[in-house]
Amino acid sequence: MKKVGIARSACLALFVGLAGCATGPGGGSIYVPVGGEDRGQAPEPPRADIPDDQQERVWRKSEQPVVSKPKPDDTRSPSYSESGDQLPAAAQALVRDAEQRLRQGDPAGAIARLERAQRIAPRSSEVYFKLAEAYVAGDNLGAAEQFTLKGLSVAGSDERMQRSGWLLLADIRRARGNVAGADQAEARASAL
């Protein structure tokens, strides 16, 4: 029982000690509400020498002035581009390296280089068409057709790229046995 009594006495002493920490010198509260004023003090009146619009004010969320956002320009360009993106120098170097690897019979190496070029220039139809050629060399005609279609979708109104894309698609579809699809692609190419 002596141990319980000692423990209670220690807890009581700790509690009284902590309670004393909550008061400042002179017995006043040490807690200051948000805004930095003590509740016992009156708020500072606005200064007469500073215009109202320049005085600092703390706004509640419900009192905050409404600030209108600027309206977007109606002269924005359409979401598609007139032609595919131009290749940055890094992507051009990767495409040249991929072409070299294709000539050496390394379609997997060419695909790896072209995928890096595609990450650099994701809206370049040229990169997608080169990827399609690399997949044809690797005998993956399904992926080749998909990359050709993607290249056509980002080619914009560049007739030269559109024509080469449709002819590439015709060759891929013919190799897959889709003669009707190949004929349609050739018709689209000749219509340009």
C-alpha positions as CSV (number, residue, x, y, z in Angstrom):
1,M,0.0,0.0,0.0
2,K,2.9,2.3,0.7
3,K,3.9,2.0,-3.0
4,V,0.5,3.1,-4.2
5,G,0.5,6.1,-1.8
6,I,4.0,7.1,-3.0
7,A,2.8,6.8,-6.7
8,R,-0.3,8.9,-6.0
9,S,1.8,11.6,-4.3
10,A,4.2,11.6,-7.2
11,C,1.3,12.0,-9.7
12,L,-0.2,14.8,-7.6
13,A,3.1,16.6,-7.5
14,L,3.6,16.2,-11.2
15,F,0.0,17.5,-11.9
16,V,0.4,20.5,-9.7
17,G,3.8,21.3,-11.4
18,L,2.3,21.0,-14.8
19,A,-0.7,23.2,-13.9
20,G,1.7,25.9,-12.8
21,C,3.3,25.8,-16.3
22,A,0.0,27.0,-17.8
23,T,0.2,30.4,-16.2
24,G,2.6,33.2,-16.9
25,P,4.2,35.6,-14.5
26,G,1.6,37.3,-12.4
27,G,-0.9,34.4,-12.8
28,G,-2.1,35.4,-16.4
29,S,-2.7,32.8,-19.0
30,I,0.1,32.0,-21.4
31,Y,-2.2,31.0,-24.2
32,V,-2.7,33.6,-27.0
33,P,-5.6,33.1,-29.4
34,V,-5.1,33.1,-33.1
35,G,-4.5,36.6,-34.3
36,G,-2.0,37.3,-31.6
37,E,-4.2,39.1,-29.1
38,D,-4.9,38.1,-25.6
39,R,-8.6,37.7,-24.9
40,G,-8.4,40.2,-22.0
41,Q,-7.2,43.0,-24.3
42,A,-9.3,45.0,-26.6
43,P,-8.3,44.8,-30.3
44,E,-6.1,47.5,-31.6
45,P,-8.2,50.2,-33.3
46,P,-7.5,51.0,-37.0
47,R,-4.9,53.6,-37.5
48,A,-6.2,56.9,-38.8
49,D,-3.0,57.8,-40.7
50,I,-3.3,54.7,-43.0
51,P,-6.1,54.4,-45.6
52,D,-8.5,51.6,-44.9
53,D,-7.6,49.7,-48.1
54,Q,-3.9,49.6,-47.0
55,Q,-4.4,48.4,-43.4
56,E,-3.6,44.9,-42.7
57,R,-6.7,42.8,-42.0
58,V,-7.2,39.2,-41.1
59,W,-10.0,37.8,-43.3
60,R,-12.2,34.9,-42.3
61,K,-12.7,32.5,-45.2
62,S,-16.4,33.6,-45.4
63,E,-15.4,37.3,-45.5
64,Q,-12.6,37.0,-48.0
65,P,-13.1,39.3,-51.0
66,V,-14.0,37.6,-54.3
67,V,-11.2,37.8,-56.8
68,S,-12.2,37.1,-60.3
69,K,-9.9,34.9,-62.3
70,P,-8.8,36.2,-65.7
71,K,-10.8,34.6,-68.5
72,P,-8.8,32.4,-70.9
73,D,-8.0,33.8,-74.3
74,D,-10.5,33.0,-77.0
75,T,-7.5,33.0,-79.4
76,R,-6.1,29.7,-78.2
77,S,-4.9,27.3,-80.8
78,P,-6.8,24.1,-81.3
79,S,-5.8,21.0,-79.4
80,Y,-4.3,19.4,-82.6
81,S,-1.3,20.8,-84.3
82,E,-1.1,21.6,-88.0
83,S,1.9,19.3,-88.3
84,G,3.8,16.9,-86.0
85,D,6.4,18.3,-83.6
86,Q,9.9,18.9,-85.0
87,L,12.5,16.6,-83.6
88,P,14.8,17.9,-81.0
89,A,18.5,17.2,-81.6
90,A,18.6,14.4,-78.9
91,A,15.7,12.7,-80.6
92,Q,17.2,13.0,-84.0
93,A,20.4,11.4,-82.8
94,L,18.4,8.5,-81.4
95,V,16.5,8.1,-84.6
96,R,19.8,8.0,-86.6
97,D,21.2,5.4,-84.2
98,A,18.0,3.3,-84.5
99,E,18.3,3.4,-88.3
100,Q,21.9,2.2,-88.1
101,R,20.8,-0.6,-85.8
102,L,18.1,-1.6,-88.2
103,R,20.6,-1.8,-91.1
104,Q,22.8,-4.0,-88.9
105,G,19.8,-6.3,-88.2
106,D,19.2,-5.3,-84.6
107,P,15.5,-4.4,-84.4
108,A,15.4,-4.8,-80.6
109,G,18.2,-2.2,-80.2
110,A,16.5,0.1,-82.7
111,I,13.2,-0.2,-80.8
112,A,14.9,0.7,-77.5
113,R,16.4,3.9,-79.1
114,L,13.2,4.9,-80.7
115,E,11.2,4.5,-77.5
116,R,13.7,6.9,-75.9
117,A,13.2,9.3,-78.8
118,Q,9.4,8.9,-78.4
119,R,9.7,10.0,-74.7
120,I,11.6,13.1,-75.8
121,A,9.3,14.0,-78.7
122,P,5.9,12.3,-77.9
123,R,4.1,14.2,-80.7
124,S,6.4,13.5,-83.5
125,S,4.9,11.4,-86.3
126,E,8.3,10.6,-87.6
127,V,9.3,8.7,-84.5
128,Y,6.1,6.7,-84.5
129,F,6.6,5.7,-88.1
130,K,10.2,4.7,-87.4
131,L,9.0,2.6,-84.5
132,A,6.5,0.9,-86.8
133,E,9.3,0.1,-89.2
134,A,11.4,-1.3,-86.4
135,Y,8.5,-3.5,-85.2
136,V,8.0,-4.7,-88.8
137,A,11.7,-5.7,-88.9
138,G,11.1,-7.5,-85.6
139,D,8.1,-9.3,-87.1
140,N,5.6,-7.7,-84.7
141,L,3.0,-6.5,-87.2
142,G,0.3,-5.8,-84.6
143,A,2.4,-3.3,-82.8
144,A,3.7,-1.9,-86.1
145,E,0.1,-1.1,-87.2
146,Q,-0.7,0.6,-83.8
147,F,2.4,2.8,-84.0
148,T,1.5,3.8,-87.6
149,L,-2.0,4.7,-86.5
150,K,-0.6,6.8,-83.6
151,G,1.8,8.5,-86.0
152,L,-1.1,9.3,-88.4
153,S,-3.0,10.8,-85.5
154,V,-0.2,13.3,-84.6
155,A,0.8,14.1,-88.2
156,G,-1.7,17.0,-88.3
157,S,-2.1,18.4,-91.8
158,D,1.5,17.6,-93.0
159,E,0.6,15.9,-96.3
160,R,4.0,14.4,-96.8
161,M,3.9,12.6,-93.4
162,Q,0.3,11.6,-93.8
163,R,1.0,10.1,-97.2
164,S,4.0,8.1,-95.9
165,G,2.0,7.0,-92.9
166,W,-0.9,5.7,-95.0
167,L,1.5,3.9,-97.4
168,L,3.3,2.3,-94.4
169,L,0.0,1.3,-93.0
170,A,-1.0,-0.3,-96.4
171,D,2.2,-2.3,-96.4
172,I,1.7,-3.5,-92.9
173,R,-2.0,-4.5,-93.4
174,R,-1.1,-6.3,-96.6
175,A,1.6,-8.3,-94.7
176,R,-1.0,-9.2,-92.1
177,G,-3.4,-10.4,-94.8
178,N,-5.8,-7.5,-94.5
179,V,-6.0,-6.7,-98.3
180,A,-9.2,-4.6,-98.0
181,G,-7.6,-2.5,-95.2
182,A,-4.4,-2.1,-97.3
183,D,-6.5,-0.9,-100.3
184,Q,-8.3,1.6,-98.1
185,A,-5.0,2.9,-96.7
186,E,-3.6,3.3,-100.3
187,A,-6.7,5.1,-101.3
188,R,-6.2,7.6,-98.4
189,A,-2.6,8.1,-99.5
190,S,-3.5,8.8,-103.1
191,A,-6.3,11.2,-102.0
192,L,-3.7,13.5,-100.4
